[in-house]
Amino acid sequence: MSYFHSVTLDTDKCQGCTNCIKRCPTEAIRVRGGKAKIIKERCIDCGECIRVCPYHAKLAVTDSFAMLSDYEYNIALPAPSLYGQFKNTEGANVILTGLEEIGFDSVFEVARGAEAVSAITRRLLQEGALQSPVISSACPAVVRLIKVRFPNLIGNILNLLSPMEVAAMMARREATEKTGLPNEKIGVFFITPCPAKVTSIKAPLALEQSNVSGAISANEICAKLLPVLKNITQPKPLSVAGMEGVSWARSGGECEGTDTMQYIAVDGIDNVMNILEQIEDEKLDDVDFVELSACLGGCVGGVLNITNSFVTTTRLKHITSELPKRQESCSVALEDALFRTPIEHEPVMKLDEDFAVAMQKMEQMDALYESMPKLDCGSCGAPSCKALAEDIVRGFGNENDCIFKMRERVRELAKELFDLEARPYGLNNQKEDEDL
């Protein structure tokens, strides 16, 4: 599959444990031959496997800071969660000034893009033209999850680009007017807290091409900023985003910007899965807007951050308490913020191109599953007995991968061996009796 994925596997470090297969929300990981294997069609780049792997065998592929040399003018797009990664920093200006100190020519807050998206969302909700409940499109891991697991809910996804993309578009326009440089000589780099954002840049969900040139991990940028920040005594007044935009970094921040009381904010991939199932079952008819974040706590919980999400949230609350509610100047035209390409279902359980053959394989899967212990222990290298049944039908596994079925087979073999050993003895005794 040509689809880019930020989450990758270092096979040399992998020890074949089953921590990752148990935590993957889309059953995208198997352990075969003592090593994990990521099924790309299923992966949503949520980063849960990176979070739980005790051997650090899962990692996120991001762009290098050295990529700045490819452009004449470079803009940093800091996610709002970056503001809470450092202690003893008063406000965002210190961090934004630090970004210019380490090599960026200018900065453009993603929080400004968030405020622009909030403004359009409020307008669309007031017009009542959206399919309820409206599901936020800000988290790319959630959008991809819906594409592969909940296709019936694609129509509920808010038809707006993410704050990152909107901010990148606004930043490019400002830089072009300021420098006179052509678009291809301007580099726009997102400081990313998670691998899903990287994937959404390399393989856009609702665009033919991203407005972002590259994604540099927050932990790499933090390492460069730490020695610089302590020397900044007079930061530049670079921050213009209000509380509304910066609050998008934590769970519930986007909801608060919709100005509606009928909303819920859910964070953590397991909780997201549960809520999506409830929406699919039409159990949330009284909710207008649903904010979903794959990471616990929202973007503050991204696996590429360096600070605990709870600490980050507390720091952000302190920073936002001194900001105005919103900057009305942060606006963008509706047509610029809308999806360029539609979100479409990506089936991940296509057993065969021939429908009749696929149905036969489905029946085989059901029969195999019924013969299994249904303990979902993961010892076979698959996350569940049903997943193992699918692997067997697809030719990626066999029944002996199940230790319980293997134990039964060993018992049968032991009995057969015993019978084979006893048979000659019995025949010899019978011949001796006849001779007598």
Disulfide bonds with the S-S distance in Angstrom:
none
